[in-house]
C-alpha cells in the first residue's frame, strides 16, 4: 500500500521457444517467476527398408576349391594311367 492506496502489479512473460514459464505468488506477496528449459528431442530418423544382401565370397571360394580338387584328382589319375601304359 502506498499513501493509502493498494498498488497492483502485473507480470507477463513473453513466450520463448524451448522454455516454459510459471509465475507464482509467495506467502509474503512477492512474485516468483520460474523459467524452465525444455529438452530438445531430436527427430527420429525414418526406418530404412530392410534389403536382402547378396551372399558374396564364401560360396564362390568353396566352388573354386572343389573344382581345383577335382582337377588335381583328374591330373593325378591321368599321370598314373600314363605311367601304367608306359610299363
Buried (B, 14 or more C-beta within 10 A) or exposed (E): EEEEEEEEEEEEEEEEEEEEBEEEEEEEEEEEEEEEEEEEEEEEEEEEEEEEEEEEEEEEEEEEEEEEEEEEEEEEEEEEEEEEEEE
